[in-house]
Amino acid sequence: MAVDAKAVKELREKTGAGMLDCKKALEEANGDLTKAVELLREKGLSAAANKAGRIATEGVVESYIHAGGRIGVIVEINCETDFVAKTDQFKEFARDIAMHIAALSPLYVRREEVPSDAIEKEREILKAQALNEGKPEKIVEKMVEGRIGKYYEEYCLLEQSFVKDPDKTISQLLNEKISTIGENISIRRFVRYELGEGLEKKVDNFVEEVMSQVKK
């Protein structure tokens, strides 16, 4: 059967397995994502999935303060052992995640955290927009679901493109670290503060500013 590219991408993000292996697993599972994950695990190809059930209670609480103290981020990232938590590789990963949050302002770690009422409200707005654009009602629902996917990509940390490497998502970066380090790693929670948040102020391009600091 033909395999949807989005399904391959989602399976790769869930498991960290190679693109071709994900495609073959989905074909064998007739498009069933859950079954495809199981097939990859059975074949030992899902490094991230093999570790996903392991308890991760160690880790770090990393902070990032943007130049001048205008933006501050605190993020908790967990791993399985204190030994890994103290490694430079793990600390660098935590630092990158905190910096990314400062630059791209996600609201949630994962899509499951988005309140259902927020999604329903977004659906109503997107449906009205599509109808106002003159789109036929029979295709409006598909358009809305596609745009909801964009909403998740914009506001959910794991689905955002990594600010230092836009060709990969944070989820893909996380799975790479799980595979490389050999422990389950979880981005648990974060808070982001912006100076004067909620007050009227001029708009700045914080992505460019944060990246300029990283490149120095």
C-alpha positions as CSV (number, residue, x, y, z in Angstrom):
1,M,0.0,0.0,0.0
2,A,1.0,3.6,-0.5
3,V,2.4,5.2,2.6
4,D,1.6,8.8,3.5
5,A,4.8,10.9,4.0
6,K,3.3,12.5,7.1
7,A,2.8,9.1,8.7
8,V,6.5,8.2,7.9
9,K,7.6,11.5,9.5
10,E,5.5,10.9,12.6
11,L,6.8,7.3,13.0
12,R,10.3,8.5,12.7
13,E,9.8,11.2,15.3
14,K,8.2,8.6,17.7
15,T,11.0,6.0,17.3
16,G,14.2,7.6,16.0
17,A,14.3,4.8,13.3
18,G,15.5,5.5,9.8
19,M,13.2,6.9,7.1
20,L,13.3,3.8,5.0
21,D,12.8,1.5,8.0
22,C,9.7,3.6,9.0
23,K,8.3,3.4,5.5
24,K,8.7,-0.4,5.3
25,A,7.2,-0.8,8.8
26,L,4.1,1.2,7.8
27,E,3.7,-0.8,4.6
28,E,3.9,-4.0,6.6
29,A,1.4,-2.6,9.2
30,N,-1.0,-1.4,6.5
31,G,-0.6,2.1,7.7
32,D,-1.3,1.3,11.4
33,L,1.1,3.6,13.3
34,T,0.9,1.6,16.6
35,K,1.6,-1.7,14.9
36,A,4.4,-0.1,12.9
37,V,6.1,1.0,16.2
38,E,5.8,-2.5,17.5
39,L,7.3,-3.9,14.3
40,L,10.3,-1.6,14.6
41,R,10.8,-2.5,18.3
42,E,10.6,-6.2,17.4
43,K,13.4,-5.7,14.8
44,G,15.5,-3.6,17.3
45,L,15.3,-0.6,15.0
46,S,13.5,1.8,17.4
47,A,16.1,3.1,19.7
48,A,13.9,5.7,21.3
49,A,10.8,3.5,21.6
50,N,12.9,0.8,23.3
51,K,13.8,3.3,26.1
52,A,10.5,5.2,26.3
53,G,9.1,3.1,29.1
54,R,12.1,3.4,31.3
55,I,11.9,5.7,34.3
56,A,13.7,9.0,34.0
57,T,13.8,10.9,37.3
58,E,17.3,12.4,37.2
59,G,18.4,15.3,35.0
60,V,18.8,19.0,35.2
61,V,16.9,22.2,35.6
62,E,18.6,24.4,33.0
63,S,18.2,28.2,32.7
64,Y,18.8,30.6,29.8
65,I,18.9,34.3,30.1
66,H,18.8,36.4,26.9
67,A,21.3,39.2,26.7
68,G,20.3,42.1,28.8
69,G,18.0,40.0,30.9
70,R,15.0,40.6,28.7
71,I,14.0,36.9,28.3
72,G,14.4,34.1,30.8
73,V,13.7,30.4,30.4
74,I,13.8,27.5,33.0
75,V,13.4,24.0,31.6
76,E,13.4,20.6,33.3
77,I,14.9,17.8,31.3
78,N,15.0,14.3,32.8
79,C,17.2,11.3,32.1
80,E,17.7,8.0,33.9
81,T,21.0,8.4,35.8
82,D,22.8,11.2,37.6
83,F,25.9,10.1,35.7
84,V,24.4,11.1,32.3
85,A,22.9,14.3,33.8
86,K,26.4,15.5,34.6
87,T,27.8,14.8,31.1
88,D,28.7,17.7,28.8
89,Q,26.5,16.3,26.0
90,F,23.4,16.2,28.2
91,K,24.1,19.7,29.5
92,E,24.6,21.0,26.0
93,F,21.3,19.5,24.9
94,A,19.5,21.1,27.9
95,R,21.1,24.4,27.1
96,D,20.0,24.2,23.4
97,I,16.4,23.4,24.4
98,A,16.3,26.4,26.8
99,M,17.8,28.7,24.1
100,H,15.3,27.4,21.6
101,I,12.4,28.1,23.9
102,A,13.6,31.6,24.4
103,A,13.7,32.2,20.6
104,L,10.5,30.5,19.5
105,S,8.1,30.8,22.5
106,P,6.3,27.5,22.5
107,L,3.3,27.3,24.8
108,Y,3.3,23.5,25.4
109,V,5.8,20.6,25.4
110,R,3.6,18.2,23.4
111,R,0.3,18.4,21.6
112,E,-1.4,16.3,24.3
113,E,-1.0,19.2,26.7
114,V,-3.0,21.6,24.5
115,P,-6.5,22.1,26.2
116,S,-9.3,20.6,24.1
117,D,-11.3,23.9,24.4
118,A,-8.3,25.8,22.9
119,I,-8.3,23.4,19.9
120,E,-12.0,23.6,19.4
121,K,-11.9,27.4,19.4
122,E,-9.0,27.3,16.9
123,R,-11.0,24.9,14.7
124,E,-14.0,27.4,14.7
125,I,-11.8,30.3,13.7
126,L,-10.0,28.3,11.0
127,K,-13.3,27.0,9.6
128,A,-14.7,30.5,9.5
129,Q,-11.5,31.7,7.7
130,A,-11.8,28.9,5.1
131,L,-15.4,29.6,4.4
132,N,-14.7,33.3,4.1
133,E,-12.0,32.4,1.6
134,G,-14.8,30.9,-0.5
135,K,-13.6,27.3,-0.1
136,P,-16.2,24.6,-0.7
137,E,-17.7,23.1,2.5
138,K,-16.7,19.6,1.5
139,I,-13.0,20.4,1.6
140,V,-13.2,22.8,4.6
141,E,-12.8,20.1,7.2
142,K,-9.6,18.7,5.6
143,M,-8.2,22.2,5.3
144,V,-9.0,22.9,9.0
145,E,-7.3,19.7,10.1
146,G,-4.2,20.6,8.1
147,R,-4.1,24.0,9.7
148,I,-4.6,22.5,13.1
149,G,-1.4,20.5,12.4
150,K,0.3,23.8,11.7
151,Y,-1.0,25.1,15.0
152,Y,0.7,22.2,16.8
153,E,3.9,22.8,14.9
154,E,3.9,26.5,15.9
155,Y,3.1,26.1,19.6
156,C,4.2,22.6,20.7
157,L,7.9,22.4,21.5
158,L,8.4,18.9,20.3
159,E,6.9,19.7,16.9
160,Q,8.8,23.0,16.3
161,S,11.8,23.1,14.0
162,F,15.0,23.3,16.0
163,V,16.1,26.9,15.8
164,K,19.8,25.9,15.3
165,D,18.9,23.3,12.6
166,P,15.5,23.9,11.0
167,D,15.8,20.7,9.0
168,K,14.9,18.7,12.1
169,T,12.2,19.0,14.8
170,I,12.9,19.1,18.5
171,S,11.3,15.6,18.7
172,Q,13.8,14.3,16.2
173,L,16.7,16.0,18.1
174,L,15.4,14.4,21.3
175,N,15.3,10.9,19.7
176,E,18.8,11.4,18.3
177,K,20.1,12.2,21.9
178,I,18.2,9.2,23.3
179,S,19.9,6.9,20.7
180,T,23.4,8.5,21.2
181,I,23.3,8.7,25.0
182,G,21.6,5.4,25.5
183,E,19.0,6.5,28.1
184,N,15.4,7.6,28.1
185,I,15.3,11.4,28.0
186,S,12.2,13.5,28.6
187,I,11.6,17.3,28.3
188,R,9.2,17.5,31.2
189,R,8.2,21.2,31.6
190,F,9.3,24.8,31.1
191,V,8.5,28.4,31.9
192,R,9.4,31.4,29.8
193,Y,9.5,35.0,31.0
194,E,9.7,38.0,28.8
195,L,10.4,41.5,30.3
196,G,7.2,43.6,30.2
197,E,5.1,40.7,29.0
198,G,1.5,41.8,28.7
199,L,2.5,45.4,28.6
200,E,2.4,47.6,25.5
201,K,5.9,47.7,24.0
202,K,7.7,47.7,20.6
203,V,8.0,44.4,18.7
204,D,11.5,43.0,18.4
205,N,12.8,40.0,16.5
206,F,13.9,37.8,19.4
207,V,14.8,34.9,17.1
208,E,17.5,36.9,15.4
209,E,18.7,38.4,18.7
210,V,19.0,35.0,20.4
211,M,20.8,33.5,17.4
212,S,23.2,36.4,17.2
213,Q,24.2,35.6,20.8
214,V,24.7,31.9,20.0
215,K,27.0,32.6,17.1
216,K,29.3,34.8,19.1
